[in-house]
Amino acid sequence: MARPAKISSEQALSAAMPLFWEFGYFGLDTRTLGARTGLTRFSLNRVWGGKHKFYLAVMDAYLAEHERALLPPVDSERLLRSYKA
């Protein structure tokens, strides 16, 4: 029977985000990533399919968290009216 995860997916993504900012993708090795997040190499591969896919998940989480601040709200009605005019 599998052991329960020590850290949730959301916690792992949040913990890894500043590490990728600090070290960059190539500067952050899996040993450091594991030591700072609590992930094992096995869980990194089993859950996310490796470091690259985990990095993409971290970037997706970052964008989901910050996209409202990055993109202004769109007034779709006003936008449609401007195309009809």
Beta strands, then each sheet from edge to edge (+ up, - down):
end
